[in-house]
Amino acid sequence: MSAETARTLDLDKLYAARLHAARARPFLATALFALRVVESRGVPTMAVDRYWRCYAAPGFVDRMPVEDLAAVWVHEVSHLLRDHHGRSDRLARRQGVTGAGDRLRMNLAADCEINDDAFGDGLATPKGAVLPHHLMLSGGLLMEEYVEKIRLGPLTRYLAWLDCGSGADGLDRAWDLGPDGAHGLSEQERDAVRFRVAQGITGRPGDAPRGWRRWAEEVFHPPQPWRELLGAAVRSAASAAGAGEDYVYGRPARRSAGLPGVVLPSLRRTPPRVTVVVDTSGSVSDAELGGALLEIAAISRAVGGRRDLVSVLSCDAAANVVRPLCRDEDIPLLGGGGTDLRSGFARALAARPRPDVVVALTDGQTPWPASRPPCRTVIGLFPRGGTSDSWREDDPGYVPDRPPPWARVVDIGRSGAGG
């Protein structure tokens, strides 16, 4: 039996390092002491899984100074608090990647997100820690942004040994005990730990680095997927009182039994009619127009898949023809001039039968109707930043009006990734 195999995990040293980490980063103390230690000879250093188990190799713990081990504790628990495993899983599904190389990129990207402001102020920088500048990248980005910039090659070949476990990139490891193993935290317990840490950060502003303050704000106000919000807004508008409702005599009201000789009509809900007004002005890019077709398909699903009840109207400074939705690829989005969605709203409301819901997909650079339309309204806003191409090129001082308060507004594409 080799000395490495016979060596046992020095828990006293490991726990002393955890105490040092809690003193250096008191806002992380709840999370640090929630981690359950598991001795493992399969893990190369220290690693975590999504169930808040911390796997530690005895040889690694022996070799590392207590100060460096404290920094590793902070690093590993940061992966779990920032949900890097869940974010990696979602990123892998969106991009259709499952290979070990892609997961290594995600692990490195997650490391960069954590390490760019993790060390100093009483916490040592452990040997081998990956910092953004090691990969020729700037700091202050999120994992999802780093993934797009990291390419495996000469700069990353020597980092392949770094393995923070499935808690960093979502890919199960051979040493993982899995969901039914001992010492794991339930989903409710994990959420409670995150909330307590975020509460400690927001309760003492200024004590935590900028990345952690940003994370804590998102724990209390998590960004929501815009497509789900858009679908929910359409469903809410379509199911509201007065939307898609009419009185019919085909089925008398139940109250008719109490009025002999009188037949009362019953209120019947019919599938709602939706008109989608798409902003096709010059300030809307081709990519956004292509994305609008995806939103139209999502809107159709939100109202039960009845494409015959969804109409599409393209509009720049003037409204074009209202077309029923047959197939997404057959929708002509015509325009390219200025923007005035007032004509689009007027054209949509002039249609017969009149829509129960109007959805406007726009960049917001438009005047709005002066009064509330006689139906439910949802506005999907394409994202705009502060760059020069975000506003009118002929008027740099132009600032678009905010959407009117009578509309439900959803920011398209601003789901955020956590951080």
C-alpha positions in Angstrom: 0.0 0.0 0.0 1.5 3.3 -1.0 1.9 6.2 1.4 -0.7 8.2 -0.7 -3.3 5.5 -0.4 -2.6 5.0 3.4 -2.9 8.7 4.1 -6.1 9.8 5.9 -7.8 13.1 5.5 -6.6 15.7 8.0 -9.9 17.0 9.1 -8.4 19.3 11.8 -6.4 21.1 9.2 -9.3 21.3 6.8 -11.6 22.7 9.4 -9.0 25.2 10.6 -8.8 26.4 7.0 -12.6 26.7 6.9 -12.6 28.8 10.0 -9.9 31.0 8.5 -12.1 31.4 5.4 -15.1 32.4 7.5 -13.1 35.0 9.3 -11.8 36.5 6.1 -15.2 36.3 4.4 -17.8 36.5 7.2 -20.7 36.9 4.7 -20.0 33.4 3.4 -19.9 31.7 6.8 -23.4 30.2 6.6 -22.5 28.6 3.3 -19.0 27.4 4.4 -20.4 25.6 7.4 -23.2 24.1 5.4 -20.8 22.2 3.2 -20.5 18.5 4.1 -17.0 17.1 3.9 -16.4 13.7 2.1 -13.0 12.1 2.0 -12.2 11.0 -1.6 -9.1 9.6 -3.3 -10.8 10.0 -6.7 -10.8 13.8 -6.7 -7.5 15.4 -7.7 -7.8 18.4 -5.2 -11.1 19.6 -3.7 -14.4 19.5 -5.5 -18.1 20.0 -4.9 -21.3 18.5 -6.2 -24.7 20.2 -6.5 -25.9 18.6 -3.2 -23.3 20.6 -1.2 -20.9 17.9 -0.6 -17.2 18.9 -0.6 -14.9 16.1 -1.7 -11.3 16.4 -0.5 -8.2 14.4 -1.4 -6.1 13.6 1.7 -2.8 14.3 -0.2 -3.9 17.6 -1.5 -5.0 18.8 2.0 -1.6 17.7 3.4 0.3 19.6 0.7 -1.6 22.9 0.9 -0.9 25.6 3.5 -3.9 26.4 5.7 -4.1 29.9 4.1 -4.3 28.4 0.6 -6.9 25.9 1.8 -9.0 28.7 3.1 -9.1 30.3 -0.3 -10.0 26.9 -1.9 -12.9 26.7 0.6 -14.2 30.1 -0.6 -13.7 29.2 -4.2 -15.6 25.9 -4.0 -18.6 27.2 -2.0 -18.8 30.1 -4.5 -19.5 27.7 -7.3 -22.6 26.4 -5.4 -23.9 29.8 -4.3 -23.7 31.1 -7.8 -25.5 28.0 -9.2 -22.7 27.3 -11.7 -24.0 23.7 -12.1 -27.5 24.8 -13.0 -26.3 27.6 -15.3 -23.9 25.2 -17.0 -26.7 22.7 -17.6 -28.9 25.4 -19.1 -26.0 26.7 -21.3 -25.3 23.1 -22.5 -29.0 22.6 -23.5 -29.1 25.9 -25.4 -25.9 25.2 -27.3 -26.3 21.5 -27.6 -22.9 20.7 -26.1 -22.2 17.6 -24.0 -18.5 16.9 -24.4 -15.9 17.0 -21.6 -14.0 19.7 -23.4 -17.1 22.0 -23.4 -17.6 21.3 -19.7 -13.9 22.2 -19.1 -14.6 25.5 -20.7 -17.5 26.1 -18.4 -15.5 25.1 -15.4 -12.7 27.6 -16.4 -15.3 30.3 -17.1 -16.9 29.7 -13.7 -13.5 29.9 -12.1 -12.8 33.3 -13.8 -16.2 34.7 -12.6 -15.3 33.8 -9.0 -11.6 34.5 -8.9 -11.4 38.0 -10.4 -12.4 39.5 -7.1 -12.2 36.5 -4.7 -8.7 36.9 -3.1 -6.9 39.5 -1.1 -8.2 41.2 2.1 -7.1 38.4 4.3 -7.4 35.6 1.7 -4.4 34.2 -0.1 -4.4 33.5 -3.8 -3.9 29.7 -4.0 -1.3 28.2 -6.3 -2.8 27.3 -9.6 -5.9 29.6 -9.3 -7.2 30.6 -12.7 -7.6 34.4 -13.1 -9.1 36.1 -16.2 -5.8 37.7 -17.3 -4.2 34.2 -17.4 -6.5 33.6 -20.4 -6.0 37.0 -21.8 -9.4 38.1 -20.7 -10.7 41.1 -18.8 -12.4 40.7 -15.4 -15.8 41.5 -14.2 -17.7 39.2 -16.6 -20.2 36.4 -15.9 -19.6 32.7 -16.6 -21.7 32.8 -19.7 -19.7 35.7 -21.1 -16.4 34.0 -20.4 -17.5 30.7 -22.0 -18.0 32.6 -25.3 -14.4 33.9 -25.1 -12.5 30.8 -23.9 -10.9 28.6 -26.5 -9.1 25.4 -25.6 -5.5 25.4 -26.7 -2.0 26.2 -25.5 -3.3 28.6 -22.9 -5.7 26.1 -21.3 -3.8 22.8 -21.9 -2.0 23.0 -18.6 -5.3 23.8 -16.7 -7.0 20.5 -17.6 -6.1 19.0 -14.2 -8.3 21.6 -12.5 -11.5 20.0 -11.6 -14.0 21.6 -9.2 -16.5 18.8 -9.7 -20.1 18.6 -10.9 -21.0 21.6 -8.7 -19.0 23.8 -11.1 -20.1 22.5 -14.5 -23.0 20.2 -13.9 -21.2 17.1 -15.3 -21.4 14.1 -12.9 -18.1 12.7 -11.7 -17.2 9.1 -10.8 -16.7 10.2 -7.1 -20.1 11.8 -6.8 -22.5 10.2 -4.2 -25.5 11.3 -6.3 -28.9 12.5 -5.1 -29.5 9.5 -2.8 -26.1 9.5 -1.2 -25.4 10.6 2.4 -24.6 14.0 3.6 -26.4 15.9 0.8 -28.6 19.0 1.3 -32.2 19.0 0.0 -33.2 21.7 -2.6 -35.0 23.6 0.2 -31.9 23.6 2.4 -29.8 24.8 -0.5 -32.2 27.6 -1.2 -32.2 28.6 2.4 -28.4 28.8 2.6 -28.3 31.0 -0.5 -31.0 33.3 0.9 -29.2 33.6 4.2 -25.9 34.5 2.5 -27.6 37.1 0.3 -29.4 38.5 3.3 -26.0 39.0 5.0 -24.5 40.7 2.0 -27.3 43.1 1.4 -27.7 43.8 5.1 -24.1 45.2 5.3 -23.5 47.0 2.0 -19.9 47.7 1.2 -18.4 44.7 3.0 -18.6 42.4 0.0 -16.9 42.6 -3.5 -19.0 44.0 -6.4 -19.6 40.5 -7.9 -21.1 39.3 -4.7 -23.3 42.3 -4.3 -24.6 41.8 -7.8 -25.3 38.1 -7.0 -27.1 39.0 -3.7 -29.4 41.5 -5.5 -30.3 38.8 -8.0 -31.1 36.3 -5.3 -33.8 38.7 -4.0 -34.9 39.9 -7.4 -34.1 37.0 -9.8 -34.2 37.7 -13.5 -36.9 35.7 -15.2 -36.9 34.1 -18.7 -38.5 36.8 -20.9 -40.2 34.2 -23.2 -42.0 32.7 -20.2 -43.0 36.3 -19.1 -44.2 37.1 -22.6 -46.3 34.0 -22.7 -47.7 34.5 -19.2 -48.5 38.1 -20.1 -50.4 37.0 -23.2 -52.2 34.3 -21.3 -53.1 36.7 -18.5 -54.5 39.2 -21.0 -56.4 36.6 -22.9 -58.0 35.1 -19.8 -59.0 38.4 -18.2 -62.6 39.4 -17.8 -64.0 40.6 -21.1 -61.4 38.9 -23.3 -63.0 36.4 -25.6 -66.3 36.4 -23.8 -69.8 36.7 -25.3 -73.4 36.0 -24.3 -75.0 33.1 -26.2 -78.5 31.6 -26.0 -77.4 28.2 -27.2 -76.9 27.2 -23.6 -79.2 29.1 -21.2 -77.8 30.5 -18.0 -78.4 28.5 -14.8 -80.3 31.4 -13.3 -83.0 30.8 -15.9 -84.4 28.1 -13.7 -85.3 30.7 -11.1 -87.2 32.8 -13.6 -90.0 30.7 -15.2 -90.8 31.9 -18.8 -87.5 33.8 -19.1 -84.5 32.5 -21.0 -81.3 34.2 -19.9 -78.2 33.9 -22.1 -75.1 32.3 -20.6 -71.6 33.9 -20.7 -69.3 31.8 -22.9 -65.6 32.1 -23.2 -64.3 31.7 -26.7 -60.6 31.4 -27.7 -59.1 34.9 -27.7 -58.0 36.6 -30.9 -54.5 38.1 -30.9 -53.0 40.6 -33.3 -49.2 40.9 -33.2 -47.8 44.3 -34.4 -44.2 43.9 -35.4 -41.9 47.0 -35.6 -40.2 46.7 -39.0 -38.5 50.2 -38.9 -34.9 50.8 -39.9 -33.8 50.8 -36.2 -34.8 47.1 -35.8 -32.1 44.7 -37.0 -32.6 41.7 -39.3 -31.7 39.4 -36.3 -34.5 41.0 -34.2 -37.0 40.5 -37.0 -36.0 36.9 -37.2 -36.4 36.6 -33.5 -39.9 38.2 -33.8 -41.0 35.1 -35.8 -40.0 32.9 -32.9 -42.0 35.1 -30.6 -45.1 34.9 -32.8 -44.8 31.1 -32.6 -44.5 31.3 -28.8 -47.6 33.6 -28.7 -49.5 31.1 -30.8 -48.7 28.4 -28.2 -49.6 30.7 -25.4 -53.2 30.9 -26.6 -53.6 27.2 -27.2 -52.0 26.8 -30.6 -54.9 28.2 -32.6 -53.0 29.9 -35.4 -56.2 30.9 -37.1 -56.9 33.3 -34.2 -53.4 35.0 -34.4 -52.9 37.7 -36.9 -49.6 39.5 -37.8 -49.2 43.1 -38.8 -45.8 44.7 -39.8 -45.5 48.4 -39.2 -42.8 51.1 -39.6 -44.2 54.6 -40.1 -47.3 53.1 -41.8 -49.2 49.9 -41.1 -49.2 47.1 -43.7 -51.8 44.3 -44.3 -53.1 42.3 -41.4 -52.3 38.7 -42.2 -53.6 35.5 -40.5 -50.9 33.3 -39.1 -50.7 30.2 -41.2 -47.0 29.3 -41.0 -44.2 31.3 -39.4 -42.0 31.2 -42.5 -44.8 32.7 -44.7 -45.1 36.0 -42.7 -43.8 39.0 -44.7 -42.2 41.6 -42.4 -42.1 44.7 -44.6 -40.8 48.1 -43.7 -37.5 49.8 -43.1 -38.5 53.4 -42.6 -39.3 55.4 -39.6 -41.4 54.2 -36.7 -44.9 55.1 -35.7 -46.7 52.2 -34.1 -49.8 54.3 -33.6 -50.8 53.4 -37.1 -50.2 49.8 -36.4 -52.5 49.9 -33.3 -55.2 51.7 -35.3 -55.0 49.1 -38.1 -55.1 46.2 -35.7 -58.2 47.6 -33.8 -60.0 48.4 -37.1 -60.0 44.7 -38.0 -63.2 42.7 -37.7 -63.6 40.8 -35.6 -61.6 43.0 -33.3 -58.7 41.4 -31.4 -59.0 40.6 -27.7 -55.2 41.1 -27.2 -52.7 43.3 -29.1 -49.0 42.4 -28.8 -46.4 44.9 -30.0 -42.9 43.7 -30.7 -40.7 46.8 -30.9 -37.4 48.5 -29.9 -39.5 51.2 -28.3 -38.4 54.1 -30.6 -42.0 55.1 -31.4 -44.8 57.4 -30.3 -47.5 55.5 -28.5 -51.3 55.8 -28.7 -52.6 58.7 -26.6 -55.4 56.6 -25.0 -55.7 53.0 -23.8 -56.9 50.6 -26.6 -60.2 48.9 -26.0 -58.4 45.6 -25.4 -55.5 44.1 -23.5 -52.1 45.2 -24.6 -48.7 43.5 -24.2 -45.4 45.2 -25.4 -42.3 43.1 -26.0 -39.2 45.4 -26.1 -36.1 44.4 -28.0 -33.0 45.2 -25.9 -31.3 48.5 -26.4 -28.1 49.7 -24.7 -26.4 53.1 -24.7 -24.4 52.6 -28.0 -24.8 55.1 -30.8 -26.8 52.7 -33.0 -29.4 52.3 -30.3 -31.1 55.5 -31.1 -31.9 57.7 -34.1 -28.7 58.3 -36.1 -29.9 61.8 -37.2 -30.6 62.9 -33.6 -28.1 61.7 -31.0 -30.0 63.4 -28.2 -33.2 61.5 -28.9 -34.6 59.4 -26.0 -37.7 57.3 -26.8 -40.8 57.6 -24.7 -41.4 54.8 -22.2 -44.2 52.5 -23.0 -47.6 53.6 -21.6 -48.6 52.4 -18.2 -51.7 50.7 -19.5 -49.6 48.1 -21.3 -47.9 45.0 -19.8 -44.2 45.4 -20.8 -41.7 42.5 -21.2 -38.0 43.1 -22.0 -37.2 40.6 -24.7 -33.9 38.8 -24.4 -33.1 40.1 -20.9 -33.2 37.0 -18.9 -30.0 37.3 -17.2 -27.9 34.3 -16.2 -27.5 34.8 -12.5 -24.1 35.7 -11.2 
